[in-house]
């Protein structure tokens, strides 16, 4: 192999890697976080953060939450994933819309510009009312205008425990 053919192959491989990286980096993405919070008006509440770290604006259409309602074996999760093509982490979870739980005027649908975020405060009482009075683990779900779902990590919203001293 001559130096010229080696440089040509190296350049082709490098340009393919750079093009693939650019395609992956330009995809739309939302960062979704669900955390505990306290406000003067609501007392204990949940705060949903929706951030757009991408390079393009994204229209956020829907926000909801889910909690586990049935224990499934790994085999059953795989079967349901293949049959219904659900999001893998929420198979066996019950989804509920958040629109009636949002304090004040509903901020959704909202166009999130790149680098911007939205906060939604949810009263913990309404979260508990929807989830059999004791939600335990809760996952926030956000959907964009193209129907893509984005999920937060699971957060425990059970009874408050006293800190160990």
Phi and psi restraints in degrees (value plus and minus 20) as a CYANA .aco file:
   2 UNK   PHI    -103.5   -63.5
   2 UNK   PSI     146.7   186.7
   3 UNK   PHI     -82.6   -42.6
   3 UNK   PSI     -57.7   -17.7
   4 UNK   PHI     -84.9   -44.9
   4 UNK   PSI     -64.8   -24.8
   5 UNK   PHI     -89.3   -49.3
   5 UNK   PSI     -54.7   -14.7
   6 UNK   PHI     -83.8   -43.8
   6 UNK   PSI     -65.0   -25.0
   7 UNK   PHI     -85.5   -45.5
   7 UNK   PSI     -56.4   -16.4
   8 UNK   PHI     -85.5   -45.5
   8 UNK   PSI     -63.8   -23.8
   9 UNK   PHI     -86.3   -46.3
   9 UNK   PSI     -62.0   -22.0
  10 UNK   PHI     -81.6   -41.6
  10 UNK   PSI     -63.7   -23.7
  11 UNK   PHI     -85.0   -45.0
  11 UNK   PSI     -60.5   -20.5
  12 UNK   PHI     -85.0   -45.0
  12 UNK   PSI     -64.2   -24.2
  13 UNK   PHI     -84.9   -44.9
  13 UNK   PSI     -63.6   -23.6
  14 UNK   PHI     -85.1   -45.1
  14 UNK   PSI     -61.8   -21.8
  15 UNK   PHI     -87.9   -47.9
  15 UNK   PSI     -52.9   -12.9
  16 UNK   PHI     -87.0   -47.0
  16 UNK   PSI     -62.4   -22.4
  17 UNK   PHI     -84.4   -44.4
  17 UNK   PSI     -62.9   -22.9
  18 UNK   PHI     -85.4   -45.4
  18 UNK   PSI     -61.1   -21.1
  19 UNK   PHI     -85.0   -45.0
  19 UNK   PSI     -62.3   -22.3
  20 UNK   PHI     -84.1   -44.1
  20 UNK   PSI     -60.6   -20.6
  21 UNK   PHI     -83.9   -43.9
  21 UNK   PSI     -61.8   -21.8
  22 UNK   PHI     -83.4   -43.4
  22 UNK   PSI     -58.5   -18.5
  23 UNK   PHI     -85.4   -45.4
  23 UNK   PSI     -65.0   -25.0
  24 UNK   PHI     -85.8   -45.8
  24 UNK   PSI     -58.2   -18.2
  25 UNK   PHI     -93.6   -53.6
  25 UNK   PSI     -43.6    -3.6
  26 UNK   PHI    -108.6   -68.6
  26 UNK   PSI     -20.4    19.6
  27 UNK   PHI     -86.3   -46.3
  27 UNK   PSI     128.2   168.2
  28 UNK   PHI     -90.3   -50.3
  28 UNK   PSI     120.7   160.7
  29 UNK   PHI    -173.0  -133.0
  29 UNK   PSI     128.3   168.3
  30 UNK   PHI    -144.3  -104.3
  30 UNK   PSI     124.6   164.6
  31 UNK   PHI    -125.7   -85.7
  31 UNK   PSI     103.2   143.2
  32 UNK   PHI    -137.8   -97.8
  32 UNK   PSI     107.3   147.3
  33 UNK   PHI    -151.1  -111.1
  33 UNK   PSI     119.6   159.6
  34 UNK   PHI    -142.1  -102.1
  34 UNK   PSI     103.2   143.2
  35 UNK   PHI    -155.5  -115.5
  35 UNK   PSI     145.5   185.5
  36 UNK   PHI     -96.2   -56.2
  36 UNK   PSI     129.9   169.9
  37 UNK   PHI    -173.7  -133.7
  37 UNK   PSI     148.1   188.1
  38 UNK   PHI    -159.6  -119.6
  38 UNK   PSI     114.9   154.9
  39 UNK   PHI    -152.4  -112.4
  39 UNK   PSI     141.6   181.6
  40 UNK   PHI     -84.2   -44.2
  40 UNK   PSI     -58.9   -18.9
  41 UNK   PHI     -98.5   -58.5
  41 UNK   PSI     -59.6   -19.6
  42 UNK   PHI    -119.9   -79.9
  42 UNK   PSI     -41.3    -1.3
  43 UNK   PHI      55.0    95.0
  43 UNK   PSI    -154.3  -114.3
  44 UNK   PHI     -90.4   -50.4
  44 UNK   PSI     115.6   155.6
  45 UNK   PHI    -172.5  -132.5
  45 UNK   PSI     153.8   193.8
  46 UNK   PHI    -131.5   -91.5
  46 UNK   PSI     123.0   163.0
  47 UNK   PHI    -137.7   -97.7
  47 UNK   PSI     106.0   146.0
  48 UNK   PHI    -124.1   -84.1
  48 UNK   PSI      99.0   139.0
  49 UNK   PHI    -122.9   -82.9
  49 UNK   PSI     110.8   150.8
  50 UNK   PHI    -144.0  -104.0
  50 UNK   PSI      97.5   137.5
  51 UNK   PHI    -142.4  -102.4
  51 UNK   PSI     128.5   168.5
  52 UNK   PHI    -132.5   -92.5
  52 UNK   PSI      74.7   114.7
  53 UNK   PHI    -105.0   -65.0
  53 UNK   PSI     -20.4    19.6
  54 UNK   PHI     -98.0   -58.0
  54 UNK   PSI    -191.3  -151.3
  55 UNK   PHI    -121.2   -81.2
  55 UNK   PSI     -25.5    14.5
  56 UNK   PHI    -146.5  -106.5
  56 UNK   PSI     135.2   175.2
  57 UNK   PHI     -90.6   -50.6
  57 UNK   PSI     125.1   165.1
  58 UNK   PHI    -148.1  -108.1
  58 UNK   PSI     114.0   154.0
  59 UNK   PHI    -109.1   -69.1
  59 UNK   PSI      93.5   133.5
  60 UNK   PHI    -108.5   -68.5
  60 UNK   PSI     100.5   140.5
  61 UNK   PHI    -119.4   -79.4
  61 UNK   PSI     -55.7   -15.7
  62 UNK   PHI    -164.4  -124.4
  62 UNK   PSI     124.3   164.3
  63 UNK   PHI    -153.1  -113.1
  63 UNK   PSI     120.9   160.9
  64 UNK   PHI    -174.8  -134.8
  64 UNK   PSI    -197.4  -157.4
  65 UNK   PHI    -162.4  -122.4
  65 UNK   PSI     145.0   185.0
  66 UNK   PHI    -163.9  -123.9
  66 UNK   PSI     133.1   173.1
  67 UNK   PHI    -160.7  -120.7
  67 UNK   PSI     133.7   173.7
  68 UNK   PHI     -90.5   -50.5
  68 UNK   PSI     114.2   154.2
  69 UNK   PHI    -142.5  -102.5
  69 UNK   PSI     -27.6    12.4
  70 UNK   PHI    -170.8  -130.8
  70 UNK   PSI     119.9   159.9
  71 UNK   PHI    -106.2   -66.2
  71 UNK   PSI     107.2   147.2
  72 UNK   PHI    -143.4  -103.4
  72 UNK   PSI     127.1   167.1
  73 UNK   PHI     -95.0   -55.0
  73 UNK   PSI     143.6   183.6
  74 UNK   PHI     -79.2   -39.2
  74 UNK   PSI     -61.1   -21.1
  75 UNK   PHI     -82.0   -42.0
  75 UNK   PSI     -62.7   -22.7
  76 UNK   PHI     -87.6   -47.6
  76 UNK   PSI     -57.2   -17.2
  77 UNK   PHI     -82.6   -42.6
  77 UNK   PSI     -63.0   -23.0
  78 UNK   PHI     -84.0   -44.0
  78 UNK   PSI     -62.6   -22.6
  79 UNK   PHI     -80.9   -40.9
  79 UNK   PSI     -65.7   -25.7
  80 UNK   PHI     -88.5   -48.5
  80 UNK   PSI     -55.6   -15.6
  81 UNK   PHI     -81.9   -41.9
  81 UNK   PSI     -64.7   -24.7
  82 UNK   PHI     -89.9   -49.9
  82 UNK   PSI     -55.4   -15.4
  83 UNK   PHI     -97.0   -57.0
  83 UNK   PSI     -66.7   -26.7
  84 UNK   PHI    -125.8   -85.8
  84 UNK   PSI     -32.7     7.3
  85 UNK   PHI      35.2    75.2
  85 UNK   PSI      23.3    63.3
  86 UNK   PHI     -96.0   -56.0
  86 UNK   PSI     144.2   184.2
  87 UNK   PHI     -82.7   -42.7
  87 UNK   PSI     107.8   147.8
  88 UNK   PHI     -74.8   -34.8
  88 UNK   PSI     -61.9   -21.9
  89 UNK   PHI     -96.0   -56.0
  89 UNK   PSI     -33.7     6.3
  90 UNK   PHI    -135.5   -95.5
  90 UNK   PSI       1.3    41.3
  91 UNK   PHI     -92.5   -52.5
  91 UNK   PSI     106.2   146.2
  92 UNK   PHI      70.3   110.3
  92 UNK   PSI     -10.0    30.0
  93 UNK   PHI    -127.9   -87.9
  93 UNK   PSI     127.9   167.9
  94 UNK   PHI    -117.1   -77.1
  94 UNK   PSI     103.2   143.2
  95 UNK   PHI    -116.5   -76.5
  95 UNK   PSI     119.6   159.6
  96 UNK   PHI    -155.9  -115.9
  96 UNK   PSI     116.1   156.1
  97 UNK   PHI     -90.6   -50.6
  97 UNK   PSI     132.5   172.5
  98 UNK   PHI    -122.8   -82.8
  98 UNK   PSI     -21.1    18.9
  99 UNK   PHI     -79.1   -39.1
  99 UNK   PSI     -58.5   -18.5
 100 UNK   PHI     -99.3   -59.3
 100 UNK   PSI     -33.5     6.5
 101 UNK   PHI    -113.0   -73.0
 101 UNK   PSI     -28.5    11.5
 102 UNK   PHI     -96.6   -56.6
 102 UNK   PSI     111.6   151.6
 103 UNK   PHI     -96.4   -56.4
 103 UNK   PSI     117.7   157.7
 104 UNK   PHI      53.9    93.9
 104 UNK   PSI    -176.9  -136.9
 105 UNK   PHI     -93.3   -53.3
 105 UNK   PSI     121.4   161.4
 106 UNK   PHI     -87.5   -47.5
 106 UNK   PSI     105.9   145.9
 107 UNK   PHI    -101.8   -61.8
 107 UNK   PSI     -21.1    18.9
 108 UNK   PHI    -130.8   -90.8
 108 UNK   PSI     125.6   165.6
 109 UNK   PHI     -92.0   -52.0
 109 UNK   PSI     129.8   169.8
 110 UNK   PHI    -164.5  -124.5
 110 UNK   PSI     118.5   158.5
 111 UNK   PHI    -107.5   -67.5
 111 UNK   PSI      95.1   135.1
 112 UNK   PHI    -115.5   -75.5
 112 UNK   PSI      95.1   135.1
 113 UNK   PHI     -93.4   -53.4
 113 UNK   PSI     139.6   179.6
 114 UNK   PHI     -78.4   -38.4
 114 UNK   PSI     112.7   152.7
 115 UNK   PHI      63.0   103.0
 115 UNK   PSI     -17.1    22.9
 116 UNK   PHI    -126.5   -86.5
 116 UNK   PSI     143.6   183.6
 117 UNK   PHI    -162.1  -122.1
 117 UNK   PSI     146.0   186.0
 118 UNK   PHI    -154.2  -114.2
 118 UNK   PSI     122.7   162.7
 119 UNK   PHI    -134.2   -94.2
 119 UNK   PSI     117.5   157.5
 120 UNK   PHI    -147.6  -107.6
 120 UNK   PSI     104.0   144.0
 121 UNK   PHI    -118.7   -78.7
 121 UNK   PSI     107.5   147.5
 122 UNK   PHI    -139.7   -99.7
 122 UNK   PSI     103.8   143.8
 123 UNK   PHI     -81.7   -41.7
 123 UNK   PSI     113.8   153.8
 124 UNK   PHI     -84.9   -44.9
 124 UNK   PSI     -49.7    -9.7
 125 UNK   PHI     -82.4   -42.4
 125 UNK   PSI     -61.1   -21.1
 126 UNK   PHI     -93.0   -53.0
 126 UNK   PSI     -50.3   -10.3
 127 UNK   PHI     -86.4   -46.4
 127 UNK   PSI     -61.7   -21.7
 128 UNK   PHI     -89.1   -49.1
 128 UNK   PSI     -57.4   -17.4
 129 UNK   PHI     -81.7   -41.7
 129 UNK   PSI     -56.7   -16.7
 130 UNK   PHI     -99.2   -59.2
 130 UNK   PSI     -44.0    -4.0
 131 UNK   PHI    -130.8   -90.8
 131 UNK   PSI      33.4    73.4
 132 UNK   PHI      37.5    77.5
 132 UNK   PSI      16.0    56.0
 133 UNK   PHI      46.9    86.9
 133 UNK   PSI     -32.1     7.9
 134 UNK   PHI    -167.7  -127.7
 134 UNK   PSI      70.3   110.3
 135 UNK   PHI     -88.9   -48.9
 135 UNK   PSI     -50.8   -10.8
 136 UNK   PHI      46.5    86.5
 136 UNK   PSI    -140.1  -100.1
 137 UNK   PHI     -97.1   -57.1
 137 UNK   PSI     115.0   155.0
 138 UNK   PHI    -153.5  -113.5
 138 UNK   PSI     120.7   160.7
 139 UNK   PHI    -142.0  -102.0
 139 UNK   PSI     113.1   153.1
 140 UNK   PHI    -108.7   -68.7
 140 UNK   PSI     123.1   163.1
 141 UNK   PHI    -146.5  -106.5
 141 UNK   PSI     114.6   154.6
 142 UNK   PHI    -147.3  -107.3
 142 UNK   PSI     120.5   160.5
 143 UNK   PHI    -144.4  -104.4
 143 UNK   PSI     116.5   156.5
 144 UNK   PHI    -111.0   -71.0
 144 UNK   PSI    -199.1  -159.1
 145 UNK   PHI     -87.2   -47.2
 145 UNK   PSI     -39.5     0.5
 146 UNK   PHI    -112.5   -72.5
 146 UNK   PSI     -15.2    24.8
 147 UNK   PHI      63.7   103.7
 147 UNK   PSI      -7.0    33.0
 148 UNK   PHI    -104.4   -64.4
 148 UNK   PSI     114.4   154.4
 149 UNK   PHI    -117.5   -77.5
 149 UNK   PSI     119.8   159.8
 150 UNK   PHI    -145.5  -105.5
 150 UNK   PSI     115.1   155.1
 151 UNK   PHI    -140.7  -100.7
 151 UNK   PSI     129.0   169.0
 152 UNK   PHI    -108.8   -68.8
 152 UNK   PSI     155.1   195.1
 153 UNK   PHI     -94.6   -54.6
 153 UNK   PSI     137.0   177.0
 154 UNK   PHI     -90.6   -50.6
 154 UNK   PSI     116.0   156.0
 155 UNK   PHI    -145.6  -105.6
 155 UNK   PSI     119.9   159.9
 156 UNK   PHI    -107.5   -67.5
 156 UNK   PSI     101.7   141.7
 157 UNK   PHI    -140.4  -100.4
 157 UNK   PSI      20.9    60.9
 158 UNK   PHI    -100.9   -60.9
 158 UNK   PSI    -182.4  -142.4
 159 UNK   PHI     -85.0   -45.0
 159 UNK   PSI     127.8   167.8
 160 UNK   PHI     -89.2   -49.2
 160 UNK   PSI     119.9   159.9
 161 UNK   PHI    -132.0   -92.0
 161 UNK   PSI     129.0   169.0
 162 UNK   PHI     -96.2   -56.2
 162 UNK   PSI     119.7   159.7
 163 UNK   PHI     -90.8   -50.8
 163 UNK   PSI     120.9   160.9
 164 UNK   PHI     -94.6   -54.6
 164 UNK   PSI     117.7   157.7
